[in-house]
Every structure is written in structure tokens, then in C-alpha cells.
Amino acid sequence: MFIYLNQLSFITAYYNTPMKQVSHMTYDSRQAGDHCVFFCLKGENSDGHNHMHEAIENGAVMIIGTDQKLIEKVSAQYPDRAFGVVKDGREAFAEFAILFYEQADRNIKTIGVTGTNGKTTVAAFVKSLLTQCGLKTGSIGTNGIFASQEEIIYKKSTPTTPEASDLHAIFRDLSARQDDAVVMEVSSIAIDQKRVHGIQFDTAIHTNISAEHLEYHKTFANYKEAKMKLFDQAYTAVVNIDDEMGRELSERFKGDLITYSLDRHSGADLIADNCHVSESGTMFELLVNGQSYLVNSSVYGNYNVHNLLSAIGTALHHGFDIDLIIPLLKNIENPKGRFQVIEEYGSRKIIIDYAHTPVALNSLLAEAKKLPHQKMIAMIAGIGIRDFNKMPRMAETAEGQADEIVVTVDHPGHHDPGKVVDQVMTGFKNPYDPSITTSLTRKEGVLKALAQSNEGDLILLTSGCINGAQIIKGEYIPHSDEEIIKDYFARLKKAQVKGIERCK
């Protein structure tokens, strides 16, 4: 496509040729190629202005940044390249992406999910419910990129909410696949970094809030305000009013609002009451506009009923009748890694749930204890790429709630795994309790938890494994709890067979 710099409203000054043919856009100079426009974005550890020469050598025909003096100087060295100056690099990047991908976000309905816990689960529930209702819906988030009927393989730029260029490319791809809508996790960091700038969401969903990402936002107030901003760019909203931020949103939001709650006396639009958990899911009473409905759902636990209510509210916003919605709730697809129950290895029950905050961990432990078991073994972790101050609170939450606890590390990043584990251990009142053991890798932690189990036991594997990998010193190292579990029981079975043969 052809781009005219003087037609881009966010460019305050430009140099050299005002027109160039552009085939793609990037903020990574290593990914620049022929006919590429390169944006000089400033990050926590690097500044794209320092990589302009590399981008040009790799084929970039346009350079856009905020440092006017430096850009003017470099433009004089490359008279055959176009240069632009903008006030806000990230806003310009998002606006260019919208232009470049021909406003693909307007061709499908967009649903944004924010909250400390539950974003991945809510996105999966919304995708499942809307698609069953007849609105073919894709999803974007921690578990990957999905069209309504299949996974789409993308190399994601971030763990949760992709950069703006990737987002709009995905929107275009989903539209080309004839999908009608997309539900996406929107993290507070993504909002702060303006990755969703310029998108007018059809629906914004709030799940809950508790302290998280303070290593980035520095204060809880900054974190909360970042999340609030999503609702300033949404037509409709679905809000949990059992939560502090949700109650504030219910007063602040000016559009069409649906509230939900587990409190019968809350006055919410959607209320779930009398929840009963079984091994096949959760049954509850749903109150809607004064009417009572009995719901059999395929989700586990009260906190997931909360998440399911947000999906119901979203379906209502998109014009579907409650009488159509209720029979579909027994077929809601649970996301991988969220109360994922594995029961194929004898009478043990293994639950994978990537609860990675104290609040999420507490909810998981409370619901898991309701399931029949002999002994409960819980693996918890410190996440090296997250706030170190949160790690002791994971131990505080787990202590006394499981028969045995394995402490491990997730995504050590550039940190020493031993220091991460030690930080978690400071949260235990009695860190020398023999029922508490440690490991320095997630794989070793999973194996320890399994080795401590017997038939009839319940094993909880928790924390924040992302995208089938562990992040170690900037590298994504492939990791799969399921494969580790499968291999463990295969070796156990093989050892048992050999033992039987020796006894003959």
C-alpha cells in the first residue's frame, strides 16, 4: 500500500520523500525488511531511536519516532528514506496499525476483558457461549490466538495482549475467516502502553481487582486507573459488583451496563445463588430480572460461576435471549490450564490451574477441597518476572490449606531461581515444616508433587506457566505440565511392570 506522510494526522514533521510503498510495520529493527515502516518505541530496557540505522540497513523505507533532532540528523544521511516525527510513539504506532490494516477492528465485534484474575477463563467462556449462540467468536490471550473453530499459530509479541500491529493483523485474519467477533484479554500494562489505543470496544468486561503488576505500575492506584481506562473506550460493559472496582465502575460507566454478583441481595442484574459443586461441574440458581432459572454448568467452583456470569452478560448485550443462553451453559468449554482436571492416571485427580495471585490461589484451594480426596498436594510458585513482594503472600495463602506443599519457580527470567524460591519461603510461619519441600524448576516441582502422591490423592499444580514455555533469561524454553505428567506415569508403569517380572 502507499502511505502519504502528510496525510497522517499524528505526524508533526516529516523529512525527505513524503510517499513510500509499505508492506509491513514493526518496532523491532531485527524484523525490519524491504518496504517496512519502523517505529522507534521506547521500552523499559531499550530505545528504538538507537536502532534506526539497523532498521534502515534491513530495508526499512520509513522511520517514525519522537526525537526530532536525532531523526532530522539521521534523515540527512538517508535522503532516499522517509522520516516522521510524532508526539507519542505508542499512540502513533496504534493509529498507524489501524490505518495499515484498514480498520479491521471495525469489521468485527470487539470484546475486551480486564481484571486481576479470570481474564483467560472469561475470554474462553465468552468465546464458547457466543459461538454456540451463533456469533462466531475468536479469542486473543494468554492461552494463544483462536478463531471460532481452530487455533491460529502466531508468534506472540507479549504473553497476554499483543502489540498493536499484531492485534490489528489478527483482527483482519479473523474477519477473513468469517468470524463475527473477537474476545481478548486486555492487561493493565497493555492499556498503559496504548496497545489498544483507538479501538472502540463493543463490550468491556471487569472481573475483579487485587494488587498485581506493581513491579510495573509502582502503586495500586496506578494499576487500578489503567484498568479503568478500558471502559472509557467501550459502548457497553459487564461488571462484577462483588468487587471494589466493579462497584466504582457501576457508578462511573455511562453506557449500557450489566452487573453481576453472587450476593442475592446485591441488586445486580445477574445473580447466581445456591451454588453446588460436583465432579461434573456446578449447579446454581440464576436470577435475571426477577426470574429464577436452574442452571447446570460445566464450570467448576464459585469463582468460575462469577466468570460465567460475565459471559452471560456479554451474550445479553449482543442480543441473545436468556432462554437461548441457559441450555448452552452445560457445554461451556473450560480453557486449558484453568481448573483443568486430569483423571486418566488411576484414582489420582490432578488439577492444573495457573492461579498466580494470592486471591486466585485462595479461591482455587477452597474449591478443590470440596472434591473427594485422601490427601491434597499443592504446588505453588514464585514468578521471577513478576512482583517479588507478592511471593510471600502465595505461601501465606497456601499454608495450612494442603497436606503437602511444593514450592517452585515459574519464569525465573534473569533472576536466580533459588532467590525466587527463598522469597516465597519467607511467607511461611513455619518454613521448616517437613510437609513443605522446594524445587528450582517447574518441571522438578511437578515431578516432586506427583512423587509425593498415592492413589486417591488430589494434586494441584498452580501458578503462571505462559504459552507452553518457561521464560528464562529472555528465552522461551518449551514446557508442558501435561507432557511431564504423561512421562512420569509412563515411567512409573514401566517400573511397576519390571518389578512384577522380577517377582515371578
Salt bridges, closest charged atoms under 4 A:
ASP28 OD2 - ARG30 NH2 2.99
ASP47 OD1 - HIS49 ND1 2.78
GLU54 OE1 - HIS51 ND1 3.62
ASP80 OD2 - ARG81 NE 3.30
ASP88 OD2 - LYS194 NZ 2.44
GLU91 OE2 - LYS194 NZ 3.32
GLU95 OE2 - HIS197 NE2 2.93
ASP105 OD1 - HIS168 ND1 3.92
GLU150 OE2 - ARG177 NH1 2.54
GLU163 OE1 - ARG90 NH1 3.53
GLU163 OE2 - ARG195 NE 3.92
ASP173 OD1 - ARG177 NE 2.95
GLU212 OE2 - HIS356 NE2 3.72
GLU212 OE2 - ARG386 NH1 2.60
GLU212 OE1 - LYS390 NZ 3.06
GLU215 OE2 - HIS213 ND1 3.59
GLU225 OE2 - ARG252 NH2 3.61
ASP232 OD2 - ARG252 NH2 3.39
ASP242 OD2 - HIS306 NE2 2.81
ASP243 OD2 - HIS206 NE2 2.78
GLU244 OE2 - LYS224 NZ 2.92
GLU248 OE1 - LYS224 NZ 2.59
ASP256 OD2 - HIS317 ND1 3.79
ASP273 OD2 - ARG264 NH1 2.58
GLU279 OE1 - LYS349 NZ 2.97
GLU285 OE1 - ARG264 NH1 3.04
GLU343 OE2 - LYS349 NZ 2.41
GLU367 OE1 - LYS370 NZ 3.05
GLU404 OE2 - LYS375 NZ 3.08
ASP410 OD2 - ARG442 NH1 2.82
GLU455 OE2 - ARG348 NH1 3.06
ASP457 OD2 - LYS375 NZ 3.89
ASP481 OD2 - ARG442 NH2 2.74
ASP481 OD1 - HIS479 NE2 2.62
GLU482 OE2 - LYS336 NZ 3.62
ASP487 OD2 - ARG491 NE 3.02
